[in-house]
Amino acid sequence: MSEIIATSAAQSLIRDTVILGSGCSGLTAAIYAARSNLKPLVVEGHEPGGQLSITTLVENFPGWPDGIQGPELIENMKKQATRFGAELRMGHLDRIDLSQPPFRLQIGSEEVLTRTLIIASGASARWLNLPSEQALIGYGVSSCATCDGFFASGKEIAVIGGGDSAMEEALFLTRFAKKVTLVNRSEQFRASKIMLERAIAHPQIDFMTNTTVEEVLGVEEKDVKGLRLKNRQSGEESTLPISFMFLGIGHEPNAKAFRGLIDLDPDGYILTQNDVYCTLNGQVLPGVYACGDIQDRRYRQAITAAGSGCMAALEVEKYLEDHGR
């Protein structure tokens, strides 16, 4: 009898699901998993709340006709998830073993066992890491043209970068901005020939090459007023009067912990089958799912992240049902 009780107790210490990440995808997965009585554990990660936590006004999330502040949207999702029984815990993944279920996760000093895993650790925008830039994120500095392009309507703006991401951002922003100046630190561009040609041909886009951003002006006013630039060849400094700066230097997927354990693409994004199924050597890895920006390098929107979080949670529920839970 005591052996049966011990076995039952050990089983009760195994989580039905753990969600890595507390952005839009992870919290949506938590809401759905919690409503299915799976009592999910959400590990908040290095950037609690994801990129929405550093976004000011979100105007394109359905159901908020007047918009909502990014941190408020995240806080509402957290309240909704915990109301249904989700547990949120600060911390990040130190080590993981996916060789067999239950999967073993080292979260700080604690080892967590789980029958299923949802990876929603997102992708972090690459920044210039200037103090002035960081101070003005959400106040005229943005890494998402699709999210914030509307706020640049009728303004003169700058896009930083020289790859396809920068060209795509610049071309998209011509729908709103009066003028776009594309600032590239090199003489050469990493962008594909077709994207570069499109940008060069556009009458609203100007180019500055061999130029670095030294400072974003307007910190005291909490409003971008311009850029202090430096020519890398001559060393000469100049000021570019603009009202908005967009970063077009790409994103870094937060998937280093999974290298060699699941399939990643050459840039480090998680490869998935049937939208959310993780794979290893091209074969589905049962019980492991990914959602949001960690596996979506195309759309990167709050609503698409939420949708994939929903899908991942529903797949977890089905997997556990199929395995007698």
VEXDREN-2710 file (C-alpha; in Angstrom, 1 decimal):
% VEXDREN-2710
k/r/px/py/pz
1/MET/0.0/0.0/0.0
2/SER/2.8/2.5/1.0
3/GLU/4.5/1.9/-2.4
4/ILE/1.2/2.7/-4.3
5/ILE/0.8/5.9/-2.2
6/ALA/4.5/6.9/-2.9
7/THR/4.0/6.3/-6.7
8/SER/0.8/8.4/-6.6
9/ALA/2.6/11.2/-4.8
10/ALA/5.5/11.1/-7.3
11/GLN/3.0/11.3/-10.2
12/SER/1.3/14.3/-8.6
13/LEU/4.6/16.2/-8.6
14/ILE/4.7/15.9/-12.4
15/ARG/3.1/18.9/-14.1
16/ASP/0.7/18.4/-17.0
17/THR/2.2/21.3/-18.8
18/VAL/4.8/24.0/-18.4
19/ILE/4.8/27.1/-20.6
20/LEU/8.1/28.9/-21.1
21/GLY/7.5/32.6/-21.7
22/SER/4.9/35.2/-20.6
23/GLY/4.2/37.2/-23.7
24/CYS/1.1/37.2/-25.7
25/SER/1.5/33.6/-27.0
26/GLY/2.5/32.1/-23.6
27/LEU/-0.3/33.8/-21.6
28/THR/-2.9/32.8/-24.2
29/ALA/-1.7/29.2/-24.0
30/ALA/-1.9/29.6/-20.2
31/ILE/-5.5/30.8/-20.3
32/TYR/-6.6/27.9/-22.5
33/ALA/-4.6/25.3/-20.6
34/ALA/-5.9/26.6/-17.2
35/ARG/-9.5/26.5/-18.4
36/SER/-8.9/22.9/-19.3
37/ASN/-7.9/22.3/-15.6
38/LEU/-4.3/21.5/-16.5
39/LYS/-2.9/24.0/-13.9
40/PRO/-0.1/25.2/-16.1
41/LEU/3.1/26.6/-14.8
42/VAL/4.2/29.7/-16.7
43/VAL/7.9/30.5/-16.4
44/GLU/8.1/34.3/-17.1
45/GLY/11.7/34.3/-18.5
46/HIS/14.2/37.1/-19.0
47/GLU/11.7/39.5/-20.5
48/PRO/8.4/39.1/-18.5
49/GLY/5.5/40.1/-20.7
50/GLY/7.6/39.9/-23.9
51/GLN/7.8/42.8/-26.4
52/LEU/4.3/44.1/-25.5
53/SER/5.7/45.0/-22.1
54/ILE/7.8/47.8/-23.7
55/THR/5.0/48.8/-26.2
56/THR/3.0/51.9/-25.4
57/LEU/-0.4/52.0/-27.3
58/VAL/-1.6/48.9/-29.0
59/GLU/-4.4/49.8/-31.5
60/ASN/-4.6/46.7/-33.6
61/PHE/-5.6/44.1/-31.0
62/PRO/-9.3/43.2/-31.6
63/GLY/-11.7/44.2/-28.9
64/TRP/-10.0/47.5/-27.9
65/PRO/-11.5/50.2/-30.2
66/ASP/-9.6/53.0/-28.4
67/GLY/-6.4/51.0/-28.1
68/ILE/-4.7/49.6/-24.9
69/GLN/-1.3/50.1/-23.4
70/GLY/0.9/47.1/-24.0
71/PRO/1.8/46.5/-20.3
72/GLU/-1.9/46.7/-19.4
73/LEU/-2.8/44.2/-22.1
74/ILE/-0.2/41.8/-20.6
75/GLU/-1.4/42.4/-17.1
76/ASN/-5.0/41.7/-18.1
77/MET/-3.9/38.4/-19.7
78/LYS/-2.0/37.4/-16.5
79/LYS/-5.0/38.1/-14.3
80/GLN/-7.2/36.0/-16.7
81/ALA/-4.7/33.1/-16.7
82/THR/-4.3/33.1/-12.9
83/ARG/-8.1/33.3/-12.3
84/PHE/-8.4/30.0/-14.1
85/GLY/-5.6/28.4/-12.1
86/ALA/-2.4/29.1/-14.0
87/GLU/0.7/29.6/-11.8
88/LEU/3.2/32.3/-12.9
89/ARG/6.7/32.1/-11.6
90/MET/9.7/34.4/-12.2
91/GLY/12.7/32.6/-13.4
92/HIS/14.3/31.3/-16.6
93/LEU/15.3/28.0/-18.0
94/ASP/18.9/26.9/-17.1
95/ARG/18.8/23.4/-18.5
96/ILE/16.4/21.0/-20.1
97/ASP/16.2/17.3/-20.9
98/LEU/13.7/16.3/-23.7
99/SER/15.0/12.8/-24.2
100/GLN/11.9/11.2/-22.7
101/PRO/8.8/12.2/-20.8
102/PRO/8.4/13.4/-18.2
103/PHE/10.6/16.2/-19.4
104/ARG/13.1/17.7/-16.9
105/LEU/13.5/21.4/-16.7
106/GLN/16.0/23.2/-14.4
107/ILE/14.4/26.5/-13.4
108/GLY/16.9/28.2/-11.1
109/SER/17.6/25.9/-8.2
110/GLU/14.4/23.8/-8.8
111/GLU/14.0/20.8/-11.1
112/VAL/10.5/20.7/-12.7
113/LEU/9.0/17.6/-14.3
114/THR/6.3/18.0/-16.9
115/ARG/4.4/15.7/-19.3
116/THR/4.2/18.4/-22.0
117/LEU/6.0/21.6/-22.8
118/ILE/5.0/24.8/-24.6
119/ILE/7.9/27.0/-25.8
120/ALA/6.8/30.6/-26.0
121/SER/10.0/32.4/-25.3
122/GLY/9.7/34.8/-28.2
123/ALA/12.3/36.7/-30.1
124/SER/14.0/39.9/-28.9
125/ALA/14.4/42.8/-31.2
126/ARG/18.0/43.8/-31.9
127/TRP/18.8/47.3/-30.6
128/LEU/21.7/49.7/-30.9
129/ASN/21.9/49.7/-27.1
130/LEU/22.4/53.4/-26.8
131/PRO/21.1/54.8/-23.4
132/SER/19.1/57.5/-25.3
133/GLU/17.5/54.8/-27.6
134/GLN/16.5/52.7/-24.7
135/ALA/15.0/55.7/-22.9
136/LEU/12.8/56.5/-25.9
137/ILE/11.5/53.0/-26.7
138/GLY/7.7/53.6/-27.0
139/TYR/8.2/57.4/-27.3
140/GLY/9.3/57.5/-30.9
141/VAL/11.7/54.6/-31.0
142/SER/10.2/51.3/-32.3
143/SER/11.3/47.9/-33.6
144/CYS/8.0/47.2/-35.3
145/ALA/6.8/49.2/-38.3
146/THR/3.7/47.2/-38.6
147/CYS/2.8/47.9/-35.0
148/ASP/3.7/51.6/-34.9
149/GLY/3.8/52.9/-38.5
150/PHE/0.5/54.7/-38.1
151/PHE/2.0/56.9/-35.4
152/ALA/4.5/58.2/-37.9
153/SER/1.9/59.6/-40.3
154/GLY/3.0/62.7/-42.0
155/LYS/6.4/62.8/-40.2
156/GLU/10.0/62.5/-41.3
157/ILE/11.5/59.3/-39.9
158/ALA/14.6/57.2/-40.0
159/VAL/15.0/53.4/-40.4
160/ILE/18.3/51.9/-39.1
161/GLY/19.8/48.9/-41.0
162/GLY/20.9/47.6/-44.3
163/GLY/19.3/44.2/-44.7
164/ASP/16.0/43.0/-46.0
165/SER/14.3/43.8/-42.7
166/ALA/15.3/47.5/-43.0
167/MET/14.2/47.6/-46.7
168/GLU/10.8/46.1/-45.8
169/GLU/10.3/48.5/-42.9
170/ALA/11.3/51.5/-45.0
171/LEU/9.0/50.5/-47.9
172/PHE/6.1/49.8/-45.5
173/LEU/6.6/53.1/-43.7
174/THR/6.3/55.2/-46.9
175/ARG/2.5/54.5/-46.6
176/PHE/2.5/56.8/-43.6
177/ALA/5.7/58.9/-43.3
178/LYS/6.4/62.1/-45.3
179/LYS/10.0/61.0/-45.8
180/VAL/12.1/58.0/-44.8
181/THR/15.9/58.2/-44.3
182/LEU/17.5/54.8/-44.3
183/VAL/20.8/54.9/-42.2
184/ASN/23.3/52.1/-42.8
185/ARG/26.6/51.8/-40.9
186/SER/28.3/50.3/-44.0
187/GLU/28.8/51.3/-47.6
188/GLN/27.4/47.9/-48.7
189/PHE/23.9/46.6/-48.1
190/ARG/23.1/43.1/-46.9
191/ALA/19.7/43.3/-48.5
192/SER/18.7/41.2/-51.5
193/LYS/19.1/42.9/-54.8
194/ILE/15.4/43.1/-55.5
195/MET/14.6/44.6/-52.1
196/LEU/17.4/47.2/-52.4
197/GLU/16.3/48.2/-55.9
198/ARG/12.7/48.7/-54.7
199/ALA/13.9/51.0/-51.9
200/ILE/16.3/52.9/-54.1
201/ALA/13.5/53.5/-56.7
202/HIS/11.1/54.8/-54.1
203/PRO/10.9/58.7/-54.2
204/GLN/10.2/59.0/-50.4
205/ILE/13.3/57.0/-49.3
206/ASP/16.8/58.7/-48.9
207/PHE/20.0/56.8/-48.0
208/MET/22.8/57.6/-45.6
209/THR/25.7/55.1/-45.7
210/ASN/28.9/54.7/-43.6
211/THR/26.9/56.3/-40.8
212/THR/26.2/55.4/-37.2
213/VAL/23.7/56.7/-34.8
214/GLU/25.5/58.2/-31.8
215/GLU/22.5/59.5/-29.9
216/VAL/18.8/59.8/-30.2
217/LEU/17.7/63.3/-29.3
218/GLY/14.7/64.1/-27.2
219/VAL/15.2/62.2/-24.0
220/GLU/14.2/65.1/-21.7
221/GLU/11.1/65.7/-23.7
222/LYS/10.2/62.0/-23.9
223/ASP/9.8/62.5/-27.7
224/VAL/12.2/61.9/-30.5
225/LYS/13.6/65.1/-31.9
226/GLY/16.4/63.9/-34.1
227/LEU/19.5/61.8/-34.4
228/ARG/23.1/62.7/-33.8
229/LEU/25.0/60.8/-36.5
230/LYS/28.7/60.1/-37.3
231/ASN/30.3/59.4/-40.6
232/ARG/32.5/56.4/-40.2
233/GLN/35.0/57.6/-42.8
234/SER/35.4/61.2/-42.1
235/GLY/34.5/61.2/-38.4
236/GLU/32.2/64.2/-39.1
237/GLU/29.1/64.5/-36.9
238/SER/25.7/65.8/-38.0
239/THR/22.1/66.0/-36.8
240/LEU/19.2/64.5/-38.7
241/PRO/15.9/66.1/-37.6
242/ILE/13.3/63.3/-37.4
243/SER/10.3/62.5/-35.3
244/PHE/10.5/58.7/-35.3
245/MET/13.2/56.0/-35.4
246/PHE/12.6/52.4/-36.4
247/LEU/15.1/49.7/-35.9
248/GLY/15.4/47.4/-38.9
249/ILE/18.3/45.2/-37.8
250/GLY/16.3/42.0/-37.1
251/HIS/15.3/39.9/-34.2
252/GLU/17.1/37.3/-32.1
253/PRO/15.0/34.2/-31.3
254/ASN/15.3/33.1/-27.7
255/ALA/16.0/29.5/-28.5
256/LYS/19.6/28.9/-27.7
257/ALA/18.7/26.6/-24.8
258/PHE/17.1/24.2/-27.4
259/ARG/19.9/23.9/-29.9
260/GLY/20.5/20.3/-30.6
261/LEU/17.3/19.3/-28.7
262/ILE/14.8/20.4/-31.4
263/ASP/15.1/21.5/-35.0
264/LEU/16.0/25.2/-35.5
265/ASP/16.3/27.0/-38.8
266/PRO/19.7/28.6/-39.7
267/ASP/18.8/31.8/-37.9
268/GLY/17.8/30.0/-34.7
269/TYR/14.0/30.1/-35.0
270/ILE/12.2/26.9/-34.0
271/LEU/10.9/24.8/-36.9
272/THR/7.4/23.4/-36.5
273/GLN/5.1/21.1/-38.3
274/ASN/1.3/21.6/-38.4
275/ASP/1.8/25.1/-37.0
276/VAL/3.0/24.2/-33.4
277/TYR/4.5/20.7/-33.3
278/CYS/8.3/20.8/-32.5
279/THR/10.5/18.3/-34.4
280/LEU/13.9/16.6/-34.0
281/ASN/15.6/15.5/-37.2
282/GLY/12.4/16.2/-39.0
283/GLN/10.3/13.9/-36.8
284/VAL/7.6/15.2/-34.5
285/LEU/8.7/15.3/-30.9
286/PRO/5.6/14.2/-28.9
287/GLY/4.5/16.5/-26.2
288/VAL/6.6/19.5/-27.2
289/TYR/5.1/22.6/-28.9
290/ALA/6.2/26.1/-29.9
291/CYS/4.1/29.2/-30.5
292/GLY/4.5/32.9/-31.0
293/ASP/7.6/34.8/-32.2
294/ILE/10.0/31.9/-31.4
295/GLN/8.7/30.1/-34.5
296/ASP/7.0/32.9/-36.4
297/ARG/9.5/35.1/-38.2
298/ARG/7.0/36.5/-40.7
299/TYR/4.1/38.1/-38.9
300/ARG/5.3/38.8/-35.4
301/GLN/2.0/40.3/-34.3
302/ALA/0.3/40.1/-30.9
303/ILE/-2.8/38.6/-32.4
304/THR/-1.0/35.9/-34.4
305/ALA/1.1/35.1/-31.3
306/ALA/-2.2/34.7/-29.3
307/GLY/-3.7/32.5/-32.0
308/SER/-0.7/30.1/-32.0
309/GLY/-0.7/30.0/-28.2
310/CYS/-4.3/28.9/-28.3
311/MET/-3.4/26.2/-30.9
312/ALA/-0.5/24.9/-28.7
313/ALA/-2.7/24.6/-25.6
314/LEU/-5.4/22.8/-27.5
315/GLU/-2.8/20.3/-28.9
316/VAL/-1.5/19.8/-25.3
317/GLU/-5.0/19.0/-24.1
318/LYS/-5.6/16.5/-26.9
319/TYR/-2.2/14.9/-26.3
320/LEU/-2.9/14.4/-22.6
321/GLU/-6.3/13.0/-23.3
322/ASP/-4.8/10.6/-25.8
323/HIS/-2.3/9.5/-23.1
324/GLY/-4.9/8.9/-20.4
325/ARG/-4.8/12.2/-18.6
END
